[in-house]
Amino acid sequence: MEKNGEHSGGCHCGHIRYQFSGALQDIAHCHCSICRKVSGGIVTTWITVPTANFRWLTGTPARYDSSASCARFFCPDCGAHLALVTSLSPASIDVTIATLDHPERAPAQRHIWTDSQLPWLHLDEHLPGEAEETLD
């Protein structure tokens, strides 16, 4: 896997596998309360990729509509949070960095939804932040 090539990942149990191509860019630490509640973590780090460059390789993820505009995808067996799509940006899919085979190659570039950030969390404070999220 190269930084601008093919990237793969999957869930903890191996039931779901995915792949996408392209540069490892547009990576953000999300601080929204919805990500915290559905993941059980204090922050979720996402990479946004064009849906045309993404495909599920094995298994069928479960879908959870977490809001009117957002659907999240999980492994139905182990529960790993894998991806999300939003009607606000229909040509892209967000993939959890933690489920990449090589997450160490995909450092965050910004923070989003910082208005919801836990006040005691200090993570990558040198990165720029957005009170909500700016969608291109």
C-alpha positions as CSV (number, residue, x, y, z in Angstrom):
1,M,0.0,0.0,0.0
2,E,1.4,3.4,-1.0
3,K,0.3,6.8,0.2
4,N,-1.4,7.5,-3.2
5,G,-2.3,4.0,-4.1
6,E,-4.7,1.3,-3.0
7,H,-5.7,1.2,0.7
8,S,-7.6,-1.5,2.5
9,G,-9.0,-2.2,5.8
10,G,-11.7,-4.0,7.7
11,C,-13.4,-4.9,10.9
12,H,-11.9,-6.6,14.0
13,C,-13.3,-10.1,13.2
14,G,-12.5,-10.0,9.5
15,H,-16.1,-10.4,8.2
16,I,-16.1,-7.0,6.5
17,R,-13.2,-5.8,4.2
18,Y,-13.1,-2.7,2.1
19,Q,-10.7,-1.0,-0.4
20,F,-10.3,2.5,-1.8
21,S,-7.8,4.2,-4.0
22,G,-6.3,7.7,-3.9
23,A,-4.3,10.0,-1.7
24,L,-4.5,9.8,2.1
25,Q,-5.8,13.3,2.5
26,D,-8.8,15.1,4.0
27,I,-8.4,13.3,7.4
28,A,-10.1,14.8,10.4
29,H,-10.5,14.1,14.1
30,C,-14.3,14.4,14.7
31,H,-15.5,15.5,18.1
32,C,-19.2,15.4,17.5
33,S,-21.4,13.8,20.2
34,I,-22.9,11.4,17.7
35,C,-19.5,9.9,16.8
36,R,-18.8,9.5,20.5
37,K,-22.1,7.7,21.2
38,V,-22.0,5.3,18.2
39,S,-18.3,4.4,18.6
40,G,-17.9,4.5,22.4
41,G,-14.8,6.5,21.9
42,I,-13.9,10.1,22.7
43,V,-13.0,11.0,19.1
44,T,-13.3,9.3,15.7
45,T,-10.8,10.0,13.0
46,W,-12.2,9.9,9.4
47,I,-10.8,10.0,5.9
48,T,-13.1,11.3,3.2
49,V,-12.8,9.5,-0.2
50,P,-14.8,9.7,-3.4
51,T,-17.5,7.0,-3.5
52,A,-16.3,6.1,-7.0
53,N,-12.9,5.1,-5.4
54,F,-14.4,2.9,-2.6
55,R,-15.8,-0.6,-2.6
56,W,-16.7,-3.3,-0.1
57,L,-14.6,-6.4,-0.8
58,T,-16.2,-9.0,1.5
59,G,-19.3,-9.1,3.7
60,T,-22.2,-6.8,4.0
61,P,-22.1,-4.1,6.6
62,A,-25.1,-3.2,8.8
63,R,-26.5,0.3,8.3
64,Y,-27.6,2.7,11.1
65,D,-29.2,6.0,10.2
66,S,-27.7,8.2,13.0
67,S,-29.5,11.4,11.7
68,A,-31.7,12.5,8.9
69,S,-28.7,13.1,6.7
70,C,-26.2,10.5,7.9
71,A,-25.9,6.7,7.6
72,R,-23.2,4.7,9.4
73,F,-21.9,1.3,8.5
74,F,-20.8,-1.3,11.0
75,C,-19.8,-5.0,11.1
76,P,-22.9,-7.0,12.0
77,D,-20.7,-9.5,13.9
78,C,-18.1,-7.6,15.9
79,G,-19.7,-4.1,15.8
80,A,-16.7,-2.2,14.3
81,H,-17.7,1.3,13.1
82,L,-16.4,1.3,9.5
83,A,-17.8,4.2,7.4
84,L,-20.5,6.8,7.0
85,V,-22.2,8.6,4.2
86,T,-24.1,11.9,4.3
87,S,-26.6,13.3,1.9
88,L,-24.8,16.7,2.5
89,S,-21.8,15.3,0.5
90,P,-23.3,12.5,-1.7
91,A,-20.2,11.9,-3.8
92,S,-18.0,10.8,-0.9
93,I,-17.8,8.3,1.9
94,D,-16.0,8.7,5.2
95,V,-13.9,5.8,6.4
96,T,-12.7,5.3,9.9
97,I,-8.9,5.6,10.0
98,A,-8.7,3.1,12.9
99,T,-10.0,0.3,10.6
100,L,-7.3,0.8,7.9
101,D,-4.7,-2.0,7.7
102,H,-2.1,0.8,8.1
103,P,-3.6,3.6,10.1
104,E,-0.1,4.9,11.0
105,R,0.2,6.1,7.4
106,A,-2.9,8.4,7.7
107,P,-2.3,11.2,10.3
108,A,-5.1,13.7,10.9
109,Q,-4.9,17.1,9.3
110,R,-7.6,18.9,11.1
111,H,-10.3,18.8,13.8
112,I,-14.0,19.0,13.1
113,W,-17.0,19.7,15.3
114,T,-14.8,21.3,17.9
115,D,-17.8,23.0,19.6
116,S,-18.5,19.5,20.9
117,Q,-15.0,18.6,21.9
118,L,-14.6,17.3,25.4
119,P,-12.8,20.1,27.4
120,W,-10.3,17.8,29.0
121,L,-9.2,16.2,25.7
122,H,-5.8,17.5,24.3
123,L,-5.1,15.8,21.0
124,D,-3.0,17.2,18.1
125,E,-3.5,20.8,19.3
126,H,-1.3,22.1,16.5
127,L,-3.9,21.2,13.9
128,P,-6.6,23.7,12.6
129,G,-10.1,23.2,13.9
130,E,-13.6,23.9,12.7
131,A,-16.5,24.6,15.0
132,E,-18.7,22.4,12.8
133,E,-17.5,20.9,9.5
134,T,-16.8,22.6,6.2
135,L,-18.0,20.4,3.3
136,D,-16.6,21.1,-0.1
